[in-house]
Amino acid sequence: MSGIFLPGYPAAAAQAKPVAPAKARRWLPSLRRAYTPVLILIIWQALVATGLVSPQTLPAPSAIAISAWQLAVTGQLLTNILVSLQRVAVGLAIGVSVGTALALVAGLSRLGEDAVDATVQMVRTLPHLALIPLMIMWFGIGETPKITLIALGSMFPIYLNLFAGIRGADRKLREAASTMGLSQAETILHVVLPAALPGFLVGLRQAFGIAWITLVVAEQINASAGIGYLVMNARDFLRTDIIFVGLAIYALLGLLTDQSVRFLERRFLAWRPSVLREAGR
Amino acid sequence: MNMMSEVIPEADTLADQGIAVAVRGLTRAFGGPNVLDDLHFSIAEGEFVALLGRSGSGKSTLLRTLAGLDAAPPETLVVPSARAVVFQEPRLLPWKRVLANVTLGLRVPDAREKALEALAEVELTQRVNAWPLTLSGGEAQRAALARALVREPKLLLLDEPFAALDALTRMRMQTLVGDLWRAHRPAVLLVTHDVDEALLLADRVMVLKEGKIAIDMDVRLDRPRRHADAQFNRLRGELLAALGVHAD
């Protein structure tokens, strides 16, 4: 993502600074982007410190940090994070695998499309979170309903994007491959699947997002461990600060997984002009 | 004038006679009037044939049929199995570097060395590790040419390969294709709508009109050819007239 430049401050002006060392110049934009969040934190802290806002409603950033630290030293924080992470990891692994398998079947053969696509499209229209009552009746209140929900939610973006990617593979490139004597299997391997990879990664990013949202909702129902449990427990004891710690953890984990997909994109889509530009080549 | 014999013999005998391509009674239609209408012609081994025609004359259909991209009844067509195509767009796989694009599908033990040689021939040694989307139009088309050459085709099919290039790059590419043809001597079918290009490169120019061959002309001009040549101009006028364009 490139920055937004106001008309009065063209990019060239920023780059024209005479002797800034290369490293410093690369850091400057990210530093500039940190100004606003830091300012918000300062104002927030000041509002609570001056008594304008009750710490019961909105605890000060410093108080939240202290609570996080206390939870961390007792080991509670890590244990609960690991429980939540495991739910997401297992759910995603199942959802991504099933979504990928279905998309390959439907994308690579007409017969597969007839067998799979219409059904998946129908099930997809059902909001998966609406299945929570059913999940509880079927699987009880343990890990199974939570993981099933995450798997179900993350399956569809993978399926839809990969299927579209496979079907969108350039016909002209497939033709060129056939004039080069590539077999059908080789064409799929060298032409169709690489062409579908960008779509798959878009799907993966969406799947991560949905997995976290599903986790938040699923964990608030009868969980005995996990970030959601921590937050629900804090609500019962009116610990607004711990609720904020939970929110911050969710945000951080979401950011982390999003960055991991961006890493995959840079690694596997290195041939794309946008990635090449980002890498400064 | 053309190479067609009265009775068309089988593929082996054709090869003995030095014939690379034999088309006999090829007709193609896509639910309308015939795009190709009972075509008969042959191309000798190592012969450079240019195929001219207005849009919709069926020249691309003919090339696709010769390339095996469109099916044709087997008795109407004899083509060598070693064929290669260069399209108007380079059609390189963007996710493979230039070298990997050239070696793709190449089933010989020293594929890498062969590919490097071919890339050297088209003067792309500097860009063997480049991503295709970073190449200029001319470079990409040269890579496509190397990808075709490395397969040592008996028949090289060129589908308006210079149409999308700027004028200067096009001139360089025409020279390059002429040099490569002289060095490797595949039979060439160049589909183009550029009369000068056809006269510059080909031994023989055919004009396709409504699915039939309207003109089949031998070009007996010394190489390298020059646009200023009087004979060149006479042939150009003739071809343009056949295409329905009247040059003053």
Interface residues (C-beta under 8 A of the other chain):
Chain A: K172 L173 E175 A176 A177 S178 T179 M180 G181 L182 E186 H190 V191 P194 A195 L197 L269 A270 W271 R272 P273 L276 R281
Chain B: A67 G68 L69 R83 A84 V85 F87 E89 R91 L93 P94 W95 K96 R97 L104 G105 L106 R107 W131 P132 L133 T134 R147 R151
